[in-house]
Amino acid sequence: MKFFPTLFLLLALALPAAAQGTEDFVSADRPGMSTGTDIVPRHALQWETGLSFLRDDGLRSFNWNNSLLRFGLCPWMELRLEANLTQERQTRPAEIDIFGLEPLSLGTKIRIWEGDGPLPAIAVLCNAVLPVSSPAFRPDKPGASLTLLGEHSFTDAFCVGWNLGSIWDRIDTEPAGYAALCVSYGFTGRLGAFVESNNFFRKGDAPQYLVEGGVTFHPSPRVQLDVYGDLSASAFKSWYGVGAGITWLIF
């Protein structure tokens, strides 16, 4: 629970610094599951973190600190490091309670095309999941994902994004297909909302269709706050989640 005072302390430090920042508002990859095409500014460090709760039938997952660090290596490329502090409680078939650090994820996002008129901005996201974690979450082998990102900015306020990719997790040998569609709208320069569909497909398993929606608010150009909720389109009574977080463009 030390996360909460730390979060508010960092926010208090970030707000004065924001007055000296750029006029553009920070662009975050959270809170949605899908990912946008924007790259962190060159030589800038951005921290995106939050907490969430997910129920999946007999499993309860509490993500106490899902942090993503993004560093702008050059105008078209960034480096990414993600770490999640998680607690899982399973009620059936047996009661299990585990807590610890999930495997670290190391990756990069590369902007390929800036977009022009009806043509979308295009980027590629590559992630490697490393076997570095708490013993309870340590995988037998590393995982990876490769995703093509697209974004259509029809106006300054209205944007449609999409993701297409494959995920090689640490359990199954066959990759899972991933497809997402996100619609976002900025009501003002500071307040916005989004809704998206995230879909997973694996050979031999039933497809998983997830829906997510949320609200974002920028109290300053360098800081974004967010709240969101998740539902399963096929099992919304047993699969749902909520979360909140903050993004800070540190320098």
C-alpha positions as CSV (number, residue, x, y, z in Angstrom):
1,M,0.0,0.0,0.0
2,K,3.1,2.3,0.0
3,F,2.3,2.7,-3.7
4,F,-0.4,5.4,-3.0
5,P,1.6,8.0,-1.1
6,T,4.5,7.5,-3.5
7,L,2.2,8.1,-6.5
8,F,0.8,11.3,-5.0
9,L,4.3,12.5,-4.1
10,L,5.5,12.0,-7.7
11,L,2.5,13.8,-9.0
12,A,3.2,16.7,-6.8
13,L,6.7,16.9,-8.0
14,A,5.7,16.5,-11.6
15,L,3.1,19.3,-11.7
16,P,5.6,22.2,-11.1
17,A,8.0,20.7,-13.6
18,A,5.2,20.6,-16.2
19,A,5.0,24.4,-16.3
20,Q,8.5,24.3,-18.0
21,G,7.5,21.5,-20.5
22,T,6.3,21.4,-24.0
23,E,2.9,22.8,-25.0
24,D,1.9,19.4,-26.4
25,F,0.3,16.9,-24.0
26,V,2.1,13.7,-23.1
27,S,1.1,10.7,-25.3
28,A,0.7,7.5,-23.2
29,D,0.4,3.8,-24.2
30,R,-1.9,3.2,-21.2
31,P,-4.5,2.6,-20.1
32,G,-5.8,0.5,-23.1
33,M,-4.6,-2.9,-24.0
34,S,-3.9,-1.7,-27.5
35,T,-0.9,0.4,-28.3
36,G,-0.6,3.7,-30.3
37,T,2.1,4.7,-32.8
38,D,3.6,7.7,-31.0
39,I,7.2,7.6,-29.9
40,V,8.6,9.2,-26.8
41,P,10.6,12.3,-27.6
42,R,14.3,11.8,-28.3
43,H,16.3,11.3,-25.1
44,A,13.1,11.7,-23.0
45,L,12.1,9.3,-20.2
46,Q,8.5,8.5,-19.6
47,W,7.0,6.5,-16.7
48,E,3.5,4.9,-17.0
49,T,2.2,3.1,-14.0
50,G,-1.1,2.1,-12.3
51,L,-3.0,-0.5,-10.4
52,S,-5.8,-2.8,-11.5
53,F,-8.1,-5.6,-10.4
54,L,-9.2,-8.5,-12.7
55,R,-11.7,-11.3,-12.0
56,D,-11.6,-14.4,-14.3
57,D,-14.1,-16.8,-12.9
58,G,-12.3,-18.4,-9.9
59,L,-9.2,-16.3,-10.2
60,R,-8.7,-12.8,-8.7
61,S,-5.7,-10.8,-9.9
62,F,-4.5,-7.6,-8.1
63,N,-1.9,-5.7,-10.1
64,W,-0.4,-3.4,-7.5
65,N,2.2,-1.7,-9.8
66,N,2.2,-2.3,-13.5
67,S,5.0,0.0,-14.6
68,L,6.3,0.8,-18.1
69,L,9.4,2.8,-18.7
70,R,9.8,4.3,-22.2
71,F,13.0,6.0,-23.4
72,G,13.3,7.9,-26.7
73,L,16.4,6.6,-28.4
74,C,15.9,8.7,-31.6
75,P,12.9,10.5,-33.3
76,W,11.6,7.2,-34.7
77,M,12.5,4.6,-32.1
78,E,12.1,4.0,-28.3
79,L,13.2,1.4,-25.8
80,R,10.7,-0.1,-23.3
81,L,11.0,-2.0,-20.0
82,E,7.9,-3.3,-18.2
83,A,7.5,-4.8,-14.8
84,N,4.3,-5.9,-13.0
85,L,3.9,-6.5,-9.2
86,T,1.0,-8.9,-9.0
87,Q,-1.0,-10.9,-6.5
88,E,-3.2,-13.8,-7.6
89,R,-5.9,-15.5,-5.5
90,Q,-7.5,-18.7,-6.9
91,T,-10.5,-20.0,-5.2
92,R,-11.1,-23.2,-7.2
93,P,-10.4,-26.0,-7.7
94,A,-8.0,-25.2,-4.8
95,E,-7.2,-22.1,-2.8
96,I,-3.9,-20.5,-3.9
97,D,-2.5,-17.1,-3.1
98,I,0.7,-16.0,-4.7
99,F,2.5,-12.6,-4.8
100,G,5.5,-11.3,-6.6
101,L,7.1,-9.8,-9.7
102,E,6.0,-11.0,-13.1
103,P,8.6,-11.7,-15.8
104,L,10.2,-8.5,-17.1
105,S,9.4,-7.4,-20.6
106,L,12.0,-5.7,-22.8
107,G,11.1,-4.2,-26.1
108,T,11.1,-1.5,-28.7
109,K,8.7,0.5,-30.8
110,I,9.7,1.8,-34.2
111,R,7.8,4.4,-36.1
112,I,7.8,3.5,-39.8
113,W,5.4,6.0,-41.4
114,E,4.1,9.3,-40.1
115,G,0.8,9.1,-41.9
116,D,-0.5,11.3,-44.7
117,G,-4.1,12.2,-45.3
118,P,-6.1,9.0,-45.5
119,L,-3.0,6.9,-45.0
120,P,-2.5,5.8,-41.3
121,A,0.6,6.3,-39.2
122,I,2.4,2.9,-38.9
123,A,4.7,1.5,-36.3
124,V,6.0,-1.9,-35.1
125,L,6.2,-3.1,-31.5
126,C,8.5,-5.9,-30.5
127,N,8.6,-7.4,-27.0
128,A,10.7,-10.1,-25.3
129,V,9.4,-11.6,-22.0
130,L,12.5,-12.6,-20.0
131,P,12.6,-15.4,-17.4
132,V,13.4,-12.8,-14.7
133,S,10.8,-12.7,-12.0
134,S,9.7,-13.9,-8.5
135,P,9.9,-17.7,-8.2
136,A,6.1,-18.1,-8.3
137,F,5.9,-16.4,-11.7
138,R,9.1,-17.6,-13.2
139,P,8.6,-19.1,-16.7
140,D,10.3,-22.2,-18.1
141,K,11.2,-20.3,-21.2
142,P,11.1,-16.7,-22.6
143,G,8.2,-15.4,-24.6
144,A,7.8,-12.8,-27.3
145,S,5.3,-10.7,-29.3
146,L,5.4,-8.8,-32.6
147,T,2.6,-6.3,-33.4
148,L,1.9,-4.0,-36.3
149,L,0.4,-0.7,-35.1
150,G,-1.8,1.7,-37.1
151,E,-3.4,5.0,-36.3
152,H,-5.8,7.2,-38.4
153,S,-6.1,10.8,-37.0
154,F,-9.2,12.1,-38.8
155,T,-9.2,15.3,-36.8
156,D,-7.2,16.7,-33.8
157,A,-9.8,15.2,-31.5
158,F,-10.9,12.0,-33.3
159,C,-8.6,9.0,-33.8
160,V,-9.0,5.4,-34.8
161,G,-6.2,2.9,-34.1
162,W,-5.7,-0.8,-34.8
163,N,-3.2,-3.5,-33.8
164,L,-2.4,-6.8,-35.6
165,G,0.1,-9.2,-34.1
166,S,1.2,-12.6,-32.8
167,I,2.1,-13.5,-29.2
168,W,4.4,-16.4,-28.3
169,D,3.7,-17.0,-24.6
170,R,5.8,-19.1,-22.2
171,I,3.4,-22.1,-22.1
172,D,2.0,-22.9,-25.5
173,T,4.1,-23.7,-28.6
174,E,1.6,-22.3,-31.0
175,P,1.4,-18.5,-31.2
176,A,-1.8,-16.6,-30.4
177,G,-3.2,-14.1,-32.9
178,Y,-4.1,-10.6,-31.6
179,A,-6.3,-8.0,-33.2
180,A,-7.5,-4.7,-31.7
181,L,-9.5,-1.7,-32.7
182,C,-9.5,1.5,-30.6
183,V,-11.6,4.7,-31.1
184,S,-10.6,7.8,-29.0
185,Y,-12.0,11.3,-28.8
186,G,-10.7,14.4,-27.1
187,F,-13.6,16.5,-25.6
188,T,-11.1,19.2,-24.7
189,G,-7.4,19.6,-24.8
190,R,-7.2,17.9,-21.4
191,L,-10.2,15.5,-21.2
192,G,-10.6,12.5,-23.5
193,A,-12.3,9.0,-23.7
194,F,-11.7,5.8,-25.6
195,V,-13.4,2.5,-26.3
196,E,-11.6,-0.5,-27.8
197,S,-12.0,-4.2,-28.7
198,N,-9.2,-6.6,-28.0
199,N,-9.4,-10.1,-29.5
200,F,-7.2,-13.2,-29.1
201,F,-7.2,-16.3,-31.3
202,R,-5.4,-19.5,-30.7
203,K,-5.6,-22.8,-32.6
204,G,-7.7,-25.3,-30.7
205,D,-9.2,-22.7,-28.3
206,A,-12.3,-20.5,-28.5
207,P,-11.6,-16.9,-29.5
208,Q,-11.5,-14.4,-26.6
209,Y,-13.3,-11.0,-27.2
210,L,-12.6,-8.3,-24.7
211,V,-14.0,-4.7,-24.6
212,E,-12.4,-1.9,-22.7
213,G,-13.4,1.8,-22.2
214,G,-12.0,4.6,-20.1
215,V,-11.3,8.3,-19.5
216,T,-8.1,10.2,-19.6
217,F,-7.3,13.7,-18.1
218,H,-4.2,15.9,-18.4
219,P,-3.8,18.1,-15.3
220,S,-0.6,19.4,-17.0
221,P,1.2,18.8,-20.3
222,R,3.6,16.2,-18.8
223,V,1.0,14.3,-16.7
224,Q,-1.9,12.1,-17.7
225,L,-4.4,10.4,-15.3
226,D,-6.7,7.6,-16.3
227,V,-9.5,5.2,-15.2
228,Y,-10.8,2.3,-17.2
229,G,-12.9,-0.9,-17.1
230,D,-12.7,-4.2,-19.0
231,L,-15.4,-6.8,-19.9
232,S,-15.4,-10.1,-21.7
233,A,-18.0,-10.0,-24.5
234,S,-18.7,-13.7,-24.1
235,A,-18.5,-14.0,-20.3
236,F,-19.0,-10.6,-18.8
237,K,-20.5,-12.0,-15.6
238,S,-17.3,-13.9,-14.7
239,W,-14.6,-11.9,-16.5
240,Y,-14.2,-8.2,-15.7
241,G,-11.7,-5.7,-14.5
242,V,-11.1,-2.1,-13.4
243,G,-8.0,0.0,-13.1
244,A,-6.5,3.5,-12.7
245,G,-3.1,5.0,-13.3
246,I,-0.7,7.9,-14.1
247,T,1.7,8.8,-16.9
248,W,4.6,11.1,-16.3
249,L,7.0,12.5,-18.9
250,I,9.9,12.9,-16.5
251,F,12.3,14.8,-18.8
